């Protein structure tokens, strides 16, 4: 049986360095005002991290599921949009 990680590895991602499709509106809100860090726990692609007291976001490999904006409990501190045409996740199957 193939693991989820192995299937995700088969997808490709075209990075839009000029305009990332997710950004944190105010990092201090995440670092100081958020207790649950739900984005870190819930992101299936592992784009979010919390290390040394700071939230981190790397959009490379994002599955564009929108989970981070839904679970954000800091009052919509995640600015999430679909990537521009031709960028983002390229699913191998589907």
MOKAGI-V382742 format. One line per field, one symbol per residue. phi: phi as a letter, one per 30 degrees, with the letter a starting at -180 (. if undefined). A space follows every 10 residues. Layout:
phi: ???
This chain:
phi: .ddeeddddd dbbcdcddbd dbbcdbdddd dccccdhddd dcddcidcbb bhibdbbbdd jedhdieddd ddcchidccb bdddejcjdb ddck
